[in-house]
Amino acid sequence: MRERGRRKSADAGADGAIGHGPVEDGPTDAGQRGSRGVKGGEGQAAGPVAARRTGLLVTLVLAGLTAVPPLSMDMYLPALPEVTDALHAPAATVQLTLTACLAGMALGQLVVGPMSDKWGRRRPLLAGLLVYIVATAVCAFAPSMELLIAFRLVQGLAGAAGIVIARAVVRDLYDGVEMARFFSTLMLISGVAPIVAPLIGGQVLRITDWRGVFVVLTVIGVALTALVWRVLPETLDPDRRHAGGTAEALRTMRGLLADRVFTGYMLAGGFAFAALFSYVSASPFVIQEIYGASPQTFSLLFGINSVGLIATGQINGKLLVGRVSLDKALGFGLAVITAAATALLLLTTGVFGPDAGLVPISAGLFVLMSAMGLALPNTNALALMRTPHAAGSASALLGTSSFLIGAIASPLVGIAGEATAVPMAVVQLACALVAVACFVALCRPWQPRAQETSLRAGSGAPQRKSAREEAEH
């Protein structure tokens, strides 16, 4: 009887995760019934389902899917100067190959997320991976910059399936503390990709040219597709899917965006990611061209920064989650990002001397990257905890905002040419300040919310809001 009571309480709390606020206005009745089905299932069987579906191999597959963006971006980074010479294009044009891929990943998530809510997770994922393989193979043999940019866009559109569906699968299986911890676990595993990818890219450039990088990415895509086909089960039951089409998907997204707190976390995470991506886009030229490092040294420094991100993510998941409010951890991470970006701007503008040198710049970038381990997993977890009824659409909005803002920030870092790192620091600081403003103004972390109350209590399901909280949020 006590167990049944606890289950009923969890279900009631799940139904009250959003209350009757703006988010509920978006989905149709079918979507709301799907929400109750999701949460009811989690309340009664989340433990056995998670144990059955998230073994080590499945966890590795999910991590591999989230590693698609860093693999597609970071293996290619050491080759950017070589592509500039090989295809006779300026640095700003070559950076458009990064922007195109990022924009594709942003837009693709808007399509794949609602598709996965309607048809389940497996079919859209496998289709996306197959297109990714073909587009990457074409990039390997692109004879011109225009064709390379075009198929980098297609590569991003297809690769979006792995990003958005991996997050949706986690939301299908977990809630509350466990979801935040699992996101940190994914960061640990998928975080190996930013470390290994530039190192692999640097070594590939020792034996072949930049085209070999895309050949390696094609092989990785084939291997990941085979693993998904064999080991990743369907996690969205038919009775939890949305039967509507495009109109319902748009209504669902409009309802999600009407939730002020969800939108705040989405924008805070998006601008934090843009600060990170401005580093990703500019660092090959800053480290190699301005400060004279070799591709191998750049790859090593990039890997060290990624280690910092992973370590901070594990501190967040293993030590902070369940003990410290996620909002406090997120706020601290954003504050450190802002401080590091400010230091980088002062260094690159010559406040501390005309030649800052590679070591101080690398130290500032290390601190900025490490703080992302607090910002990114917590914005995802806090936002998705508010959207039990539409995990795919919510995941799509989170990913799209991050990649779209990052795609806008990417070309700005090279706007003053290849001889200065000031634009990179300016973009990073601007993005950090906007992220802090969105977090404070929209999320209002000083106001208690049901999710944070349940997290501090160690509960896996959010508790029902009061009438006053429902009216405010």
C-alpha positions as CSV (number, residue, x, y, z in Angstrom):
1,M,0.0,0.0,0.0
2,R,2.8,2.4,0.9
3,E,4.5,1.6,-2.5
4,R,1.3,2.3,-4.4
5,G,0.9,5.6,-2.5
6,R,4.3,6.7,-3.4
7,R,3.7,5.8,-7.1
8,K,0.5,7.9,-7.1
9,S,2.3,10.8,-5.5
10,A,5.0,10.6,-8.2
11,D,2.3,10.6,-10.9
12,A,0.5,13.5,-9.4
13,G,3.7,15.5,-9.1
14,A,4.5,14.7,-12.7
15,D,1.2,15.9,-13.9
16,G,1.9,19.2,-12.0
17,A,5.4,19.7,-13.5
18,I,4.1,22.4,-15.7
19,G,0.9,23.0,-13.9
20,H,-1.8,24.6,-16.0
21,G,0.5,27.4,-17.3
22,P,1.4,28.4,-20.8
23,V,3.0,25.1,-21.8
24,E,-0.2,23.2,-21.4
25,D,-1.9,25.5,-23.9
26,G,0.3,24.3,-26.7
27,P,-0.3,20.5,-27.1
28,T,-3.6,19.0,-28.1
29,D,-5.5,16.7,-25.9
30,A,-3.6,13.8,-27.5
31,G,-0.4,15.4,-26.5
32,Q,-1.6,15.9,-23.0
33,R,-2.7,12.3,-22.7
34,G,0.7,11.4,-24.0
35,S,2.2,13.4,-21.2
36,R,0.2,11.5,-18.6
37,G,1.2,8.3,-20.2
38,V,4.9,9.2,-20.1
39,K,4.8,10.2,-16.5
40,G,2.6,7.5,-15.4
41,G,4.9,5.0,-17.0
42,E,7.9,6.5,-15.3
43,G,6.2,6.7,-12.0
44,Q,5.4,3.0,-12.1
45,A,8.1,1.4,-14.1
46,A,10.9,3.8,-14.6
47,G,13.3,1.7,-12.6
48,P,12.9,-1.6,-14.6
49,V,12.7,0.2,-17.9
50,A,15.9,2.3,-17.2
51,A,17.7,-0.8,-16.1
52,R,16.7,-2.8,-19.1
53,R,17.3,0.0,-21.7
54,T,20.3,1.8,-20.5
55,G,23.0,-0.8,-20.1
56,L,26.6,0.2,-20.9
57,L,26.4,-0.4,-24.6
58,V,23.2,1.6,-25.0
59,T,24.7,4.4,-22.9
60,L,27.7,4.4,-25.2
61,V,25.5,4.6,-28.3
62,L,23.6,7.6,-26.8
63,A,27.0,9.2,-26.0
64,G,28.1,8.5,-29.6
65,L,25.0,10.2,-31.0
66,T,25.7,13.3,-28.9
67,A,29.3,13.2,-30.0
68,V,28.3,13.7,-33.7
69,P,28.6,17.5,-33.5
70,P,32.1,17.6,-31.9
71,L,33.3,14.8,-34.3
72,S,31.9,16.7,-37.3
73,M,33.4,19.9,-36.2
74,D,36.6,19.2,-34.2
75,M,38.2,16.6,-36.4
76,Y,38.0,19.2,-39.2
77,L,39.4,22.1,-37.2
78,P,43.2,21.4,-37.7
79,A,42.6,21.2,-41.4
80,L,41.0,24.7,-41.7
81,P,44.2,26.5,-42.8
82,E,44.9,23.7,-45.3
83,V,41.4,23.9,-46.8
84,T,42.0,27.7,-47.2
85,D,45.0,27.0,-49.3
86,A,43.7,23.9,-51.2
87,L,40.4,25.5,-52.3
88,H,41.9,29.1,-52.6
89,A,39.4,30.7,-50.3
90,P,39.7,33.3,-47.6
91,A,39.5,32.3,-43.9
92,A,36.1,33.9,-43.5
93,T,34.7,31.8,-46.4
94,V,36.2,28.6,-45.0
95,Q,34.6,29.3,-41.6
96,L,31.3,29.2,-43.5
97,T,31.8,25.4,-43.7
98,L,31.5,25.4,-39.9
99,T,28.6,27.8,-40.0
100,A,26.7,25.7,-42.6
101,C,27.1,22.5,-40.6
102,L,26.0,24.2,-37.4
103,A,23.0,25.8,-39.1
104,G,22.0,22.5,-40.6
105,M,22.1,20.9,-37.1
106,A,20.0,23.7,-35.8
107,L,17.3,23.5,-38.5
108,G,17.3,19.7,-38.7
109,Q,16.4,19.4,-35.0
110,L,13.2,21.4,-35.6
111,V,12.2,18.7,-38.1
112,V,13.5,15.6,-36.4
113,G,12.3,16.4,-32.9
114,P,8.5,16.5,-33.7
115,M,9.0,13.5,-36.1
116,S,10.3,11.5,-33.2
117,D,7.4,12.4,-31.0
118,K,5.0,11.2,-33.8
119,W,6.8,8.1,-35.2
120,G,9.1,7.1,-32.3
121,R,12.8,7.5,-31.9
122,R,14.3,4.7,-34.1
123,R,13.0,5.4,-37.6
124,P,13.9,9.1,-37.8
125,L,17.3,8.4,-36.2
126,L,18.3,5.7,-38.6
127,A,17.1,7.8,-41.6
128,G,19.2,10.7,-40.4
129,L,22.3,8.6,-39.9
130,L,22.1,7.2,-43.4
131,V,21.9,10.7,-45.0
132,Y,24.7,11.8,-42.8
133,I,26.9,9.0,-44.2
134,V,26.2,10.0,-47.8
135,A,26.7,13.7,-47.2
136,T,30.0,13.2,-45.4
137,A,31.3,11.0,-48.2
138,V,30.5,13.7,-50.7
139,C,32.4,16.3,-48.6
140,A,35.4,14.1,-48.9
141,F,35.5,14.5,-52.6
142,A,34.1,18.1,-53.0
143,P,36.0,19.9,-55.8
144,S,35.0,23.4,-54.8
145,M,34.3,25.5,-51.7
146,E,30.6,26.0,-52.8
147,L,30.0,22.3,-53.0
148,L,31.8,21.7,-49.7
149,I,29.6,24.3,-47.9
150,A,26.4,22.9,-49.4
151,F,27.1,19.3,-48.3
152,R,28.3,20.5,-44.9
153,L,24.8,21.9,-44.6
154,V,23.3,18.6,-45.5
155,Q,25.7,16.8,-43.1
156,G,24.4,19.1,-40.3
157,L,20.8,18.6,-41.2
158,A,21.2,14.8,-41.0
159,G,23.4,14.8,-38.0
160,A,20.8,16.7,-36.1
161,A,18.9,13.4,-35.7
162,G,21.5,12.0,-33.3
163,I,21.6,15.1,-31.1
164,V,17.9,15.6,-30.6
165,I,16.8,12.0,-30.3
166,A,19.6,11.1,-27.8
167,R,18.2,13.8,-25.5
168,A,14.6,12.7,-26.1
169,V,15.6,9.1,-25.2
170,V,17.1,10.2,-21.9
171,R,13.9,12.2,-21.2
172,D,11.8,9.1,-22.0
173,L,13.7,7.1,-19.4
174,Y,14.7,9.5,-16.6
175,D,13.4,12.4,-14.6
176,G,14.7,14.8,-11.9
177,V,18.0,13.9,-10.2
178,E,18.6,10.9,-12.4
179,M,18.1,12.8,-15.6
180,A,20.6,15.5,-14.5
181,R,23.1,12.8,-13.5
182,F,22.6,10.9,-16.8
183,F,23.3,14.1,-18.8
184,S,26.6,14.5,-16.9
185,T,27.4,10.8,-17.6
186,L,26.8,11.5,-21.3
187,M,29.1,14.5,-21.1
188,L,31.8,12.3,-19.6
189,I,31.6,9.7,-22.4
190,S,30.8,12.0,-25.4
191,G,33.3,14.5,-24.0
192,V,36.0,12.2,-25.1
193,A,35.1,13.2,-28.7
194,P,36.4,16.8,-28.5
195,I,39.6,15.4,-27.0
196,V,40.1,12.6,-29.5
197,A,38.7,14.3,-32.6
198,P,41.4,17.1,-33.1
199,L,44.1,14.6,-32.2
200,I,42.8,12.2,-34.8
201,G,42.4,15.1,-37.3
202,G,46.0,16.2,-36.6
203,Q,47.3,12.7,-37.1
204,V,45.2,12.2,-40.3
205,L,46.8,15.3,-41.7
206,R,50.2,13.7,-41.2
207,I,49.4,10.9,-43.7
208,T,46.9,12.5,-46.0
209,D,45.1,15.8,-46.7
210,W,41.9,17.4,-45.3
211,R,39.8,15.0,-47.4
212,G,40.9,12.1,-45.3
213,V,39.2,13.7,-42.3
214,F,35.9,13.3,-44.0
215,V,36.7,9.7,-45.0
216,V,37.3,8.9,-41.3
217,L,34.0,10.6,-40.4
218,T,32.2,8.5,-43.0
219,V,33.5,5.3,-41.4
220,I,32.5,6.5,-37.9
221,G,29.0,7.2,-39.2
222,V,28.7,3.7,-40.7
223,A,29.8,2.1,-37.4
224,L,27.4,4.2,-35.3
225,T,24.5,3.4,-37.6
226,A,25.2,-0.3,-37.3
227,L,25.2,-0.1,-33.5
228,V,22.0,1.9,-33.4
229,W,20.3,-0.7,-35.6
230,R,21.5,-3.6,-33.4
231,V,21.3,-2.3,-29.8
232,L,19.1,0.8,-29.4
233,P,15.5,-0.1,-28.7
234,E,12.4,2.0,-29.2
235,T,11.8,4.1,-26.0
236,L,8.6,5.9,-27.0
237,D,5.6,3.6,-26.7
238,P,2.9,4.0,-29.3
239,D,0.3,5.2,-26.8
240,R,2.6,8.1,-25.9
241,R,3.1,9.4,-29.4
242,H,1.5,12.5,-30.9
243,A,-0.8,11.7,-33.7
244,G,-1.0,15.2,-35.2
245,G,1.0,16.6,-38.1
246,T,2.9,19.8,-38.6
247,A,0.2,22.0,-37.2
248,E,0.2,20.2,-33.9
249,A,4.0,20.2,-33.8
250,L,3.9,24.0,-34.2
251,R,1.3,24.4,-31.5
252,T,3.4,22.3,-29.2
253,M,6.5,24.4,-29.8
254,R,4.5,27.6,-29.4
255,G,3.3,26.3,-26.1
256,L,6.8,25.4,-25.0
257,L,8.1,28.9,-25.9
258,A,5.2,30.5,-24.0
259,D,6.7,29.0,-20.8
260,R,8.9,31.8,-19.6
261,V,11.2,29.6,-17.5
262,F,11.7,27.0,-20.2
263,T,12.5,29.8,-22.7
264,G,15.0,31.3,-20.2
265,Y,16.9,28.1,-19.8
266,M,16.8,27.6,-23.6
267,L,18.3,31.0,-24.3
268,A,20.8,30.8,-21.4
269,G,22.1,27.5,-22.7
270,G,22.0,28.7,-26.3
271,F,24.2,31.7,-25.7
272,A,26.6,29.8,-23.4
273,F,27.0,27.3,-26.3
274,A,27.6,30.2,-28.7
275,A,30.5,31.4,-26.4
276,L,31.9,27.9,-26.6
277,F,31.4,27.7,-30.4
278,S,33.1,31.0,-31.0
279,Y,36.1,29.4,-29.4
280,V,35.7,26.3,-31.6
281,S,35.5,28.4,-34.7
282,A,38.3,30.9,-34.0
283,S,40.8,28.8,-32.1
284,P,42.5,27.1,-35.1
285,F,43.4,30.5,-36.4
286,V,44.1,32.1,-33.0
287,I,46.3,29.3,-31.8
288,Q,48.0,28.3,-35.0
289,E,48.2,31.5,-37.1
290,I,48.5,34.2,-34.4
291,Y,50.5,32.4,-31.7
292,G,52.4,30.0,-34.1
293,A,51.4,26.6,-32.7
294,S,51.5,23.5,-34.8
295,P,48.4,21.5,-35.6
296,Q,49.5,18.9,-33.1
297,T,50.0,21.5,-30.4
298,F,46.6,23.0,-31.2
299,S,45.1,19.5,-30.9
300,L,46.8,18.9,-27.5
301,L,45.5,22.2,-26.1
302,F,42.0,21.6,-27.4
303,G,42.1,18.2,-25.7
304,I,43.2,19.7,-22.4
305,N,40.4,22.2,-22.6
306,S,37.9,19.3,-23.2
307,V,39.3,17.4,-20.2
308,G,38.5,20.5,-18.1
309,L,34.9,20.5,-19.4
310,I,34.5,16.7,-18.7
311,A,36.0,17.0,-15.2
312,T,33.6,19.9,-14.3
313,G,30.7,17.9,-15.7
314,Q,31.5,15.0,-13.5
315,I,31.8,17.2,-10.5
316,N,28.4,18.5,-11.3
317,G,26.9,15.1,-11.8
318,K,28.6,13.2,-9.0
319,L,29.0,15.8,-6.3
320,L,26.6,18.8,-6.9
321,V,23.4,17.2,-8.3
322,G,21.1,16.4,-5.4
323,R,23.1,18.5,-2.9
324,V,23.1,21.9,-4.5
325,S,20.3,23.6,-6.4
326,L,20.8,23.2,-10.2
327,D,20.0,26.8,-10.5
328,K,22.9,27.7,-8.2
329,A,25.3,25.5,-10.1
330,L,24.1,26.9,-13.4
331,G,24.5,30.5,-12.1
332,F,28.0,29.8,-10.9
333,G,29.0,28.3,-14.2
334,L,27.7,31.3,-16.1
335,A,29.5,33.7,-13.8
336,V,32.8,31.9,-14.4
337,I,32.3,31.9,-18.2
338,T,31.7,35.7,-18.0
339,A,34.8,36.2,-15.9
340,A,37.0,34.1,-18.2
341,A,35.6,35.9,-21.3
342,T,36.4,39.3,-19.7
343,A,39.9,38.2,-18.9
344,L,40.4,37.0,-22.5
345,L,39.2,40.4,-23.8
346,L,41.7,42.2,-21.6
347,L,44.5,39.9,-22.7
348,T,43.8,40.2,-26.4
349,T,43.4,44.0,-26.4
350,G,46.8,44.4,-24.8
351,V,45.7,45.7,-21.4
352,F,48.4,43.4,-19.7
353,G,51.0,44.0,-22.4
354,P,51.3,44.1,-26.2
355,D,52.1,40.4,-26.4
356,A,49.9,38.2,-24.1
357,G,51.5,35.0,-25.3
358,L,50.1,31.5,-25.8
359,V,50.1,30.4,-22.2
360,P,47.8,33.1,-20.7
361,I,45.4,32.8,-23.7
362,S,45.3,29.1,-23.3
363,A,44.6,29.4,-19.5
364,G,41.7,31.7,-20.1
365,L,40.2,29.4,-22.7
366,F,40.7,26.5,-20.3
367,V,38.7,28.2,-17.6
368,L,35.9,29.2,-20.0
369,M,35.6,25.7,-21.5
370,S,35.7,24.0,-18.0
371,A,32.8,26.2,-16.8
372,M,30.7,24.8,-19.7
373,G,30.5,21.6,-17.7
374,L,28.3,23.4,-15.2
375,A,26.2,25.4,-17.7
376,L,25.3,23.0,-20.5
377,P,24.0,19.9,-18.7
378,N,22.1,21.9,-16.1
379,T,20.3,24.1,-18.7
380,N,19.3,20.9,-20.6
381,A,18.1,19.1,-17.4
382,L,16.2,22.1,-16.0
383,A,14.5,22.8,-19.3
384,L,13.5,19.2,-20.0
385,M,12.1,18.7,-16.5
386,R,9.4,21.2,-17.5
387,T,8.4,19.3,-20.7
388,P,7.3,15.7,-19.9
389,H,4.6,15.7,-22.6
390,A,6.8,16.7,-25.6
391,A,10.4,15.6,-25.1
392,G,11.3,15.5,-28.8
393,S,9.9,19.0,-29.5
394,A,11.5,20.4,-26.4
395,S,14.9,18.8,-27.2
396,A,14.6,20.2,-30.8
397,L,14.1,23.7,-29.5
398,L,17.0,23.4,-27.1
399,G,19.3,22.1,-29.8
400,T,18.1,24.5,-32.5
401,S,18.5,27.6,-30.3
402,S,22.0,26.5,-29.4
403,F,23.2,25.7,-32.9
404,L,21.5,28.6,-34.5
405,I,22.9,31.2,-32.1
406,G,26.3,29.5,-32.5
407,A,26.0,29.6,-36.3
408,I,25.4,33.4,-36.1
409,A,28.4,33.9,-33.7
410,S,30.8,31.8,-35.8
411,P,31.5,34.2,-38.7
412,L,31.7,37.1,-36.3
413,V,35.0,35.8,-34.8
414,G,36.8,36.3,-38.1
415,I,35.3,39.7,-39.0
416,A,38.5,41.6,-38.3
417,G,40.7,39.1,-40.2
418,E,43.2,36.5,-39.1
419,A,45.7,38.7,-37.3
420,T,43.8,39.4,-34.1
421,A,41.9,37.4,-31.4
422,V,39.9,40.4,-30.2
423,P,36.7,39.5,-32.1
424,M,36.7,36.0,-30.5
425,A,36.9,37.5,-27.0
426,V,34.3,40.2,-27.8
427,V,31.8,37.5,-29.1
428,Q,32.4,35.3,-26.1
429,L,31.9,38.1,-23.6
430,A,28.7,39.3,-25.4
431,C,27.3,35.8,-25.4
432,A,28.1,35.2,-21.8
433,L,26.4,38.5,-20.7
434,V,23.3,37.7,-22.7
435,A,23.2,34.2,-21.2
436,V,23.3,35.7,-17.7
437,A,20.6,38.2,-18.5
438,C,18.3,35.6,-19.8
439,F,18.9,33.3,-16.8
440,V,18.2,36.2,-14.3
441,A,15.3,37.9,-16.1
442,L,13.4,34.9,-17.4
443,C,14.3,32.0,-15.0
444,R,14.3,34.1,-11.9
445,P,16.2,31.5,-9.9
446,W,15.5,33.0,-6.6
447,Q,11.9,32.0,-6.9
448,P,11.3,28.4,-5.6
449,R,10.0,25.9,-8.2
450,A,8.7,22.4,-7.9
451,Q,11.6,20.8,-9.8
452,E,14.2,22.2,-7.4
453,T,12.2,21.2,-4.3
454,S,12.1,17.6,-5.5
455,L,15.7,17.6,-6.5
456,R,16.9,18.7,-3.1
457,A,14.6,16.1,-1.6
458,G,16.2,13.4,-3.9
459,S,12.9,12.6,-5.6
460,G,12.8,11.5,-9.2
461,A,9.5,13.3,-10.0
462,P,8.7,17.0,-9.7
463,Q,6.0,17.8,-7.1
464,R,2.8,19.7,-7.8
465,K,3.0,23.4,-7.8
466,S,0.9,25.7,-5.7
467,A,-1.8,27.8,-7.3
468,R,0.4,30.9,-6.9
469,E,3.4,29.2,-8.6
470,E,1.2,28.0,-11.5
471,A,-0.1,31.5,-12.0
472,E,3.4,33.0,-12.0
473,H,5.0,30.4,-14.2
